[in-house]
Amino acid sequence: MAQETVLIVEDEENIQIAVKYNLQKEGYRVETAADGESGLELARSISPQLVILDVMLPGMNGLEVCRSIRRDATVPILMLTARGEEIDRVLGLEIGADDYLVKPFGMRELIARVKALIRRSTVAAASPSQPAARVLRSGDLEINVDSHVAMLRGKTLELKPKEFELLTLLVENKGRVFTREQVLDRLWGIDFIGDIRTVDVHIRWLREKIETDDAKPERIITVRGVGYRFEG
């Protein structure tokens, strides 16, 4: 089996060295970069199985690098931030990061998250597509599950993979309330150890794309204190 490659983009040398050493002990091939531009170039040239990306980098910051990587690839991205501010975490999730850690962090926790992210990515890539085409309809919204295409009023919606999966889950279970935990278990897997607000972020993205007024949603309804449901 080919060795899985992890790219570390981190300008603090002591952290870079420590993370690289521990990942290599776990059997991963590790490449490193100390600034955003070099990290982005490496991500495009070596196609790693995971990117560990610091938010605060010289030159191009981690959020910009994350956004650029996500335009081209679905590789899992684990963001590191030295600040405990919520804005870093939420911004990272909004632009496509899969998980984050706040410095200082324990090496065991980092290794656990790396393994979980790579495992989920590998399972998703190996999963066979649906054997029979399924088309879900709700008013002017149509979802072709087999071809992975969603259309609203005849126009194709530009949805990220998890957005499509979330919309499909809600539409095919119209009227059923899903808690955030249930959504995470179904779409991210039971070993997901990131922020539960990942679900809220994806719900917001979907509302912006399918609601007439995302501030007053009529399709994806919030059930206060419980979760979300889809209304036709």
Number of C-alpha atoms within 10 A of each C-alpha: 3 6 10 13 20 25 24 26 29 26 18 13 10 10 14 17 13 11 19 20 13 16 19 13 10 11 11 17 17 20 17 19 19 17 22 26 19 14 26 21 13 18 24 13 9 12 14 19 23 23 27 26 28 28 25 19 20 13 10 16 16 27 24 18 24 25 15 15 22 17 10 9 11 16 20 22 25 25 24 25 20 14 15 11 10 9 10 19 23 16 13 25 24 17 18 21 26 20 22 25 21 16 13 11 12 10 13 10 12 19 15 12 20 21 16 17 25 19 15 18 17 12 10 11 10 9 8 8 12 10 7 8 11 13 16 13 16 15 8 12 18 21 23 15 18 13 12 16 15 22 16 17 11 10 11 13 18 12 16 15 10 13 19 19 15 19 21 20 17 20 22 15 14 16 15 14 17 19 16 17 14 14 20 22 13 13 16 21 15 14 15 17 16 16 15 13 15 20 23 14 16 19 18 16 16 20 20 14 14 20 15 12 11 16 10 11 16 16 19 24 17 16 12 7 7 11 18 22 20 21 16 13
